[in-house]
Amino acid sequence: MAASQAARKPALHEYDGAGDYDPDNYNFHIGAPHQKELLECSKIIESATLSLAKAPVDFRTSAFQYGREQGAEPVLSALAGFLSQEYQRPVDPENLMITAGASMAFTLVCTEFFCKYPGGGTPVVFVEHPTYFLVMNIAQDFGFHVEPIPTHVNGEIDFGQWAAVAGKIHHTTSPTSRPFKSMVYLVPTFRNPTGVTLTEETANKIHNFCVEQNLLIHCDDVYNILYYGEKPPVKLFPVGESNVISAGTFSKLLGPGLRVGWVEAPKEIISKLGSNGMVVSGGCVAQFSSFLIERAITSGDLTRHVKDLRARYTEKVRAISAALKAGLPESVKWTSPTGGYFVWIVLPEGSAEFITKELVPAAKAVGVRFGVGARSCPLRGASPCELGCPNALRLSLGHVTVDQIPEGIARLCKLLRDRFGGLKA
């Protein structure tokens, strides 16, 4: 294995309520919707609740029942129609399961495909470098060793090195062994934290590699519907394959407090996730909320909202791109996102100590927050990072308004210019 796992430090709580929506508080840190988006969510849910209250008795009382493990058939049918429209490809309701969000989906996968099987040593999850920082915490809570996918400085995957690492993982084929040797966790589209999307060529190579190595692919597809071009992104991994799981959520489309998401996967995987003891005992994990989603889909409110949301975030992308282009020093690199929440900014080599000891407190003093790139590094300080994570900042578009962006980014850019010099000539 690569680096041994460094001790995990408790994450600071993101929602302390202390002036979180103050217009002079520029929070580019939190990957969550702003109050303005949540207000629209509340209106949709209010309408959906009234609609549910007027629905036929059998339908509306079902919303208060435990529910079938996979989710209610009317809900899954409506969800499949919504996803087919948004993805512009057919989605079968039998390949869907309601979850309480993407984090829960990952938790179920960890439990059902790895943790419940005796023997076999420590389970391994391969992650992108950099990756979503909190998924590493979840994996480690389940006893996984987090292993970065070997990646060159130019961003290309070293499949030879990856095969060497995967080849060291002990795996038997007995009836009591894990179905898969290990898991690969990806955010293939508009990745958290970089905002980049895998190319189809790279995705195909990853899929073929995982088939050869008997690795389960878990795709955190939470940003796919938040695209800022005319067409949705291509589905990069074939969800009909027996080793591919796609997890989605309404956390970014409506509000995370609803606790509703879904898994799209082959029927055998859906069946296995539905056999989880907690799910069998409690039934559908988001029964009532999922019925509200069904009402919002059926009324057309959700489709209209998502279209408006993409327009709002497109304005945010334009605003942050213009502000960064106008204010960043030449030595600082970044790429304008085409979807999702995040912008990844890379400072010059050797900036790690400056970020943690100087930039973070200086930015806080002027009301600006951002994500520290080192938190997204799967090495977690156990060995040197050659891909620049400790020199990077993650900016989120979610928790700020379009009107806040120019001033907030201007304040951050001034701090960077003070350190690295002026603008490009």
C-alpha positions as CSV (number, residue, x, y, z in Angstrom):
1,M,0.0,0.0,0.0
2,A,1.0,3.6,-0.3
3,A,1.1,5.9,2.7
4,S,-0.2,4.7,6.0
5,Q,-3.3,6.5,7.1
6,A,-2.7,9.7,9.1
7,A,-4.7,10.3,12.2
8,R,-7.9,12.1,11.5
9,K,-8.7,15.4,13.0
10,P,-12.3,16.3,13.8
11,A,-13.9,18.6,11.2
12,L,-15.1,22.0,12.2
13,H,-18.8,22.3,12.1
14,E,-19.9,24.2,9.0
15,Y,-23.3,25.5,10.2
16,D,-22.9,27.4,13.4
17,G,-25.5,30.0,12.3
18,A,-23.3,32.9,13.3
19,G,-24.1,35.4,10.5
20,D,-24.0,32.7,7.9
21,Y,-26.1,34.8,5.5
22,D,-24.8,38.2,6.4
23,P,-24.1,39.9,3.0
24,D,-20.7,40.9,4.2
25,N,-19.8,37.2,4.9
26,Y,-18.3,35.6,1.8
27,N,-18.5,31.9,2.4
28,F,-16.8,30.1,-0.5
29,H,-16.2,27.2,1.8
30,I,-19.4,25.3,2.3
31,G,-20.6,23.0,-0.5
32,A,-24.3,23.7,0.2
33,P,-27.1,25.8,-1.2
34,H,-27.5,29.4,-0.2
35,Q,-30.6,30.7,1.7
36,K,-32.0,32.1,-1.6
37,E,-32.0,28.7,-3.2
38,L,-33.4,27.1,0.0
39,L,-36.3,29.6,0.0
40,E,-37.3,28.4,-3.4
41,C,-37.1,24.8,-2.1
42,S,-39.4,25.7,0.8
43,K,-42.0,27.0,-1.7
44,I,-41.8,23.8,-3.7
45,I,-42.2,21.6,-0.7
46,E,-45.1,23.7,0.6
47,S,-46.9,23.1,-2.7
48,A,-46.0,19.4,-2.7
49,T,-47.3,19.0,0.9
50,L,-50.6,20.6,0.0
51,S,-50.8,18.3,-3.1
52,L,-50.1,15.2,-1.0
53,A,-52.8,16.2,1.5
54,K,-55.4,16.3,-1.3
55,A,-54.2,13.0,-3.0
56,P,-56.3,9.9,-2.8
57,V,-56.4,8.2,0.6
58,D,-54.3,5.2,-0.4
59,F,-51.6,7.3,-1.9
60,R,-51.3,10.0,0.9
61,T,-51.4,7.5,3.8
62,S,-48.7,5.4,2.1
63,A,-46.4,8.4,2.6
64,F,-46.6,7.8,6.4
65,Q,-45.9,4.1,6.2
66,Y,-42.6,2.3,6.6
67,G,-42.7,1.6,2.8
68,R,-40.9,-1.0,0.7
69,E,-37.2,-1.1,1.0
70,Q,-36.5,0.2,-2.5
71,G,-39.0,3.0,-2.4
72,A,-42.6,3.3,-3.4
73,E,-43.4,2.4,-7.0
74,P,-45.1,5.7,-7.8
75,V,-42.1,7.6,-6.4
76,L,-39.6,5.4,-8.4
77,S,-41.6,5.8,-11.6
78,A,-41.7,9.6,-11.2
79,L,-38.0,9.7,-10.4
80,A,-37.1,7.6,-13.4
81,G,-39.1,9.9,-15.6
82,F,-37.4,13.0,-14.2
83,L,-33.9,11.5,-14.5
84,S,-34.6,10.3,-18.0
85,Q,-35.5,13.8,-19.0
86,E,-32.6,15.4,-17.2
87,Y,-29.9,12.9,-18.3
88,Q,-31.4,12.6,-21.8
89,R,-31.2,8.8,-21.6
90,P,-33.6,6.2,-20.4
91,V,-33.7,5.3,-16.7
92,D,-35.6,2.2,-15.5
93,P,-37.4,2.5,-12.2
94,E,-36.4,-1.1,-11.3
95,N,-32.8,0.1,-11.3
96,L,-33.5,2.8,-8.7
97,M,-33.5,2.8,-4.9
98,I,-34.4,5.8,-2.6
99,T,-31.7,6.8,-0.2
100,A,-31.3,9.5,2.4
101,G,-28.6,11.1,0.3
102,A,-25.3,10.3,-1.4
103,S,-23.4,9.8,1.9
104,M,-25.9,7.2,3.0
105,A,-25.7,5.5,-0.3
106,F,-21.9,5.2,0.1
107,T,-22.4,3.9,3.7
108,L,-24.8,1.2,2.4
109,V,-22.3,0.1,-0.2
110,C,-19.5,-0.1,2.4
111,T,-21.7,-2.2,4.6
112,E,-23.3,-4.6,2.1
113,F,-20.4,-5.3,-0.2
114,F,-17.4,-5.2,2.2
115,C,-17.9,-4.9,5.9
116,K,-20.4,-7.7,6.5
117,Y,-18.0,-10.3,5.0
118,P,-15.6,-12.1,7.5
119,G,-11.9,-12.4,6.7
120,G,-10.1,-11.0,3.8
121,G,-8.1,-8.3,5.6
122,T,-8.6,-4.6,5.6
123,P,-11.0,-3.4,2.8
124,V,-9.5,-0.9,0.4
125,V,-11.2,2.0,-1.3
126,F,-9.3,3.7,-4.2
127,V,-10.0,7.5,-4.5
128,E,-9.1,10.2,-7.0
129,H,-6.3,12.5,-6.1
130,P,-7.6,15.0,-4.9
131,T,-11.0,13.7,-3.8
132,Y,-14.0,14.7,-1.7
133,F,-12.5,15.1,1.7
134,L,-15.4,13.8,3.9
135,V,-15.8,10.5,2.0
136,M,-12.4,9.5,3.3
137,N,-13.7,9.9,6.9
138,I,-16.7,7.7,6.1
139,A,-14.5,5.0,4.6
140,Q,-12.1,5.0,7.5
141,D,-15.1,4.8,10.0
142,F,-15.9,1.5,8.3
143,G,-12.3,0.3,8.6
144,F,-11.3,0.9,5.0
145,H,-7.7,1.8,4.0
146,V,-7.9,4.8,1.7
147,E,-5.6,4.5,-1.3
148,P,-5.1,7.2,-3.9
149,I,-5.3,6.1,-7.5
150,P,-1.7,6.5,-8.8
151,T,-1.8,9.7,-10.8
152,H,1.0,11.6,-12.6
153,V,1.6,15.3,-12.1
154,N,-0.2,15.9,-15.4
155,G,-3.3,14.3,-14.1
156,E,-3.0,11.0,-16.1
157,I,-3.6,7.8,-14.2
158,D,-0.7,5.4,-13.9
159,F,-2.6,2.1,-14.6
160,G,0.6,0.0,-14.3
161,Q,1.2,1.3,-10.8
162,W,-2.4,0.9,-10.0
163,A,-2.4,-2.7,-11.1
164,A,0.7,-3.3,-8.9
165,V,-1.1,-1.9,-5.9
166,A,-4.4,-3.7,-6.6
167,G,-2.5,-6.9,-7.1
168,K,-1.3,-6.9,-3.4
169,I,-4.9,-6.9,-2.1
170,H,-5.8,-10.3,-0.7
171,H,-9.1,-11.6,-2.1
172,T,-10.6,-15.1,-2.2
173,T,-13.5,-16.4,-4.2
174,S,-15.2,-18.5,-1.4
175,P,-18.9,-18.1,-0.8
176,T,-18.2,-16.1,2.3
177,S,-15.7,-13.7,0.6
178,R,-16.5,-10.2,-0.6
179,P,-18.1,-10.0,-4.0
180,F,-15.5,-7.4,-5.1
181,K,-11.8,-7.2,-4.3
182,S,-12.1,-3.5,-3.4
183,M,-13.9,-0.4,-4.3
184,V,-13.2,2.7,-6.4
185,Y,-14.9,5.9,-5.3
186,L,-15.2,8.6,-8.1
187,V,-16.8,11.9,-8.6
188,P,-16.5,11.5,-12.4
189,T,-18.5,14.6,-13.4
190,F,-17.7,18.1,-12.1
191,R,-15.5,16.6,-9.4
192,N,-15.4,17.8,-5.9
193,P,-13.0,19.6,-5.3
194,T,-11.5,20.4,-8.7
195,G,-14.6,20.9,-10.9
196,V,-13.1,18.8,-13.7
197,T,-14.8,15.9,-15.5
198,L,-13.2,12.7,-16.6
199,T,-12.7,12.3,-20.3
200,E,-14.7,9.4,-21.9
201,E,-11.4,7.8,-22.8
202,T,-10.1,7.8,-19.3
203,A,-13.5,6.6,-17.9
204,N,-13.4,3.7,-20.4
205,K,-9.9,2.8,-19.3
206,I,-10.9,2.9,-15.6
207,H,-14.0,0.8,-16.3
208,N,-12.0,-1.9,-18.2
209,F,-9.3,-1.9,-15.4
210,C,-12.0,-2.4,-12.7
211,V,-13.6,-5.2,-14.6
212,E,-10.2,-7.0,-14.9
213,Q,-9.4,-6.4,-11.3
214,N,-12.9,-7.1,-9.9
215,L,-13.3,-3.7,-8.4
216,L,-16.6,-2.1,-7.6
217,I,-17.1,1.4,-9.1
218,H,-19.0,3.8,-6.9
219,C,-19.8,7.0,-8.8
220,D,-20.9,10.0,-6.7
221,D,-23.0,11.6,-9.4
222,V,-24.3,14.5,-7.3
223,Y,-23.5,17.3,-9.7
224,N,-24.5,15.9,-13.1
225,I,-27.8,17.8,-13.4
226,L,-26.0,21.1,-12.5
227,Y,-24.4,21.7,-15.9
228,Y,-23.9,25.1,-17.4
229,G,-23.9,24.3,-21.1
230,E,-26.8,23.4,-23.4
231,K,-26.5,19.7,-23.0
232,P,-26.1,17.4,-20.0
233,P,-22.8,15.7,-19.5
234,V,-22.4,12.2,-21.0
235,K,-22.9,9.3,-18.5
236,L,-19.3,8.1,-18.2
237,F,-19.8,4.7,-16.6
238,P,-22.4,2.1,-17.8
239,V,-24.8,1.8,-14.9
240,G,-26.2,-1.4,-16.4
241,E,-22.8,-3.2,-15.6
242,S,-22.7,-5.4,-12.6
243,N,-19.8,-3.4,-11.0
244,V,-21.1,0.2,-11.4
245,I,-23.2,2.1,-8.9
246,S,-24.4,5.7,-9.5
247,A,-25.5,7.7,-6.4
248,G,-27.5,10.9,-6.8
249,T,-29.1,13.4,-4.4
250,F,-31.6,16.2,-4.2
251,S,-29.3,18.0,-1.6
252,K,-27.9,20.3,-4.3
253,L,-31.1,20.5,-6.4
254,L,-33.5,21.3,-3.6
255,G,-32.1,21.2,-0.1
256,P,-29.9,18.8,2.0
257,G,-32.4,18.9,4.9
258,L,-34.9,16.9,2.8
259,R,-32.5,13.9,3.1
260,V,-33.5,12.3,-0.2
261,G,-31.3,10.7,-2.8
262,W,-31.2,7.7,-5.0
263,V,-29.0,4.9,-6.3
264,E,-29.1,3.8,-9.9
265,A,-27.6,0.3,-10.4
266,P,-28.3,-3.2,-11.8
267,K,-31.2,-5.0,-10.1
268,E,-29.0,-7.4,-8.3
269,I,-27.1,-4.5,-6.6
270,I,-30.4,-2.8,-5.8
271,S,-31.7,-6.0,-4.2
272,K,-28.5,-6.4,-2.1
273,L,-28.7,-2.8,-0.8
274,G,-32.3,-3.3,0.0
275,S,-31.5,-6.4,2.1
276,N,-29.5,-4.3,4.6
277,G,-30.8,-5.0,8.1
278,M,-31.5,-1.4,8.9
279,V,-33.4,-0.9,5.6
280,V,-35.4,-4.1,6.1
281,S,-36.4,-3.1,9.6
282,G,-37.1,0.5,8.9
283,G,-38.4,0.3,5.3
284,C,-37.7,3.1,2.8
285,V,-35.1,5.4,4.4
286,A,-36.9,8.5,3.1
287,Q,-40.5,7.5,2.7
288,F,-42.3,10.7,3.4
289,S,-39.7,13.1,1.8
290,S,-39.7,10.9,-1.3
291,F,-43.4,11.3,-1.7
292,L,-43.0,15.1,-1.6
293,I,-40.4,14.7,-4.3
294,E,-42.9,12.7,-6.4
295,R,-45.5,15.5,-6.0
296,A,-42.9,18.1,-7.1
297,I,-42.0,16.0,-10.1
298,T,-45.6,15.3,-11.1
299,S,-46.6,19.0,-10.8
300,G,-43.6,20.1,-13.0
301,D,-42.3,22.3,-10.2
302,L,-39.0,20.4,-9.9
303,T,-38.2,20.5,-13.6
304,R,-38.9,24.3,-13.7
305,H,-36.8,24.8,-10.5
306,V,-33.8,22.9,-11.9
307,K,-33.9,24.8,-15.1
308,D,-33.9,28.1,-13.1
309,L,-31.2,26.7,-10.8
310,R,-28.9,26.1,-13.7
311,A,-29.5,29.6,-14.9
312,R,-28.6,31.0,-11.5
313,Y,-25.4,29.0,-11.2
314,T,-24.4,29.9,-14.7
315,E,-24.5,33.5,-13.6
316,K,-22.4,32.6,-10.6
317,V,-19.8,30.9,-12.8
318,R,-19.6,33.9,-15.0
319,A,-19.3,36.2,-12.0
320,I,-16.5,34.2,-10.3
321,S,-14.6,33.6,-13.6
322,A,-14.6,37.4,-14.3
323,A,-13.5,38.3,-10.8
324,L,-10.7,35.7,-10.7
325,K,-9.5,36.7,-14.2
326,A,-9.5,40.3,-13.2
327,G,-7.9,39.9,-9.8
328,L,-5.6,36.9,-9.5
329,P,-1.8,37.1,-9.8
330,E,-0.3,35.6,-12.9
331,S,1.4,32.8,-10.9
332,V,-1.9,31.5,-9.5
333,K,-3.7,29.0,-11.8
334,W,-7.4,28.0,-12.0
335,T,-10.0,26.7,-14.5
336,S,-13.5,28.0,-15.0
337,P,-16.0,25.2,-14.2
338,T,-18.6,23.9,-16.7
339,G,-20.8,22.5,-14.0
340,G,-21.1,21.6,-10.3
341,Y,-20.1,23.8,-7.3
342,F,-16.3,24.1,-7.3
343,V,-13.3,26.1,-8.5
344,W,-9.9,24.8,-7.7
345,I,-7.2,27.4,-7.4
346,V,-3.5,26.4,-7.3
347,L,-1.0,28.7,-5.8
348,P,2.8,28.6,-6.5
349,E,4.8,25.7,-5.1
350,G,5.6,25.9,-1.4
351,S,2.4,27.8,-0.5
352,A,1.1,25.3,2.0
353,E,2.4,27.0,5.2
354,F,1.3,30.5,3.8
355,I,-2.2,29.2,3.3
356,T,-2.7,27.7,6.7
357,K,-0.8,30.2,8.8
358,E,-1.4,33.5,7.0
359,L,-4.0,33.4,4.3
360,V,-6.8,31.6,6.3
361,P,-6.7,34.1,9.2
362,A,-6.2,37.1,6.9
363,A,-9.2,36.1,4.8
364,K,-11.3,35.4,7.9
365,A,-10.5,38.9,9.1
366,V,-12.1,40.4,5.9
367,G,-15.1,38.0,6.0
368,V,-13.9,35.5,3.4
369,R,-13.8,31.7,3.8
370,F,-12.6,29.0,1.5
371,G,-11.6,25.3,1.5
372,V,-8.0,24.4,2.1
373,G,-6.8,22.0,-0.6
374,A,-4.8,19.9,1.7
375,R,-8.0,18.5,3.2
376,S,-8.8,16.9,-0.2
377,C,-5.5,15.1,-0.4
378,P,-5.9,11.3,0.1
379,L,-2.3,11.2,1.4
380,R,-3.3,13.4,4.4
381,G,0.2,14.4,5.1
382,A,1.5,10.9,5.5
383,S,3.8,11.4,2.5
384,P,4.6,14.4,0.2
385,C,1.9,15.3,-2.3
386,E,3.3,15.8,-5.8
387,L,-0.1,16.9,-7.2
388,G,-0.2,20.3,-5.4
389,C,-3.1,19.8,-3.0
390,P,-1.4,21.6,-0.1
391,N,-0.9,24.6,-2.4
392,A,-4.6,24.7,-3.5
393,L,-7.8,26.4,-2.5
394,R,-11.3,25.1,-3.1
395,L,-14.0,27.7,-3.8
396,S,-17.7,26.8,-3.6
397,L,-20.3,28.6,-5.6
398,G,-23.2,27.3,-3.5
399,H,-23.2,29.3,-0.4
400,V,-22.9,32.8,-1.9
401,T,-25.1,34.9,-4.0
402,V,-24.1,36.2,-7.5
403,D,-24.1,39.7,-6.0
404,Q,-21.6,38.7,-3.3
405,I,-19.1,37.1,-5.6
406,P,-17.3,40.1,-7.1
407,E,-16.5,41.7,-3.7
408,G,-15.7,38.4,-2.0
409,I,-13.3,37.3,-4.7
410,A,-11.8,40.8,-4.9
411,R,-10.9,40.6,-1.2
412,L,-9.3,37.2,-1.6
413,C,-7.4,38.2,-4.7
414,K,-6.0,41.3,-2.9
415,L,-4.5,39.0,-0.3
416,L,-3.0,36.8,-3.0
417,R,-1.6,39.8,-4.8
418,D,0.0,41.0,-1.6
419,R,1.8,37.7,-1.4
420,F,2.6,36.8,-5.0
421,G,2.7,40.1,-6.9
422,G,0.5,41.9,-9.3
423,L,-1.6,41.0,-12.3
424,K,-0.5,39.7,-15.6
425,A,0.9,42.5,-17.8
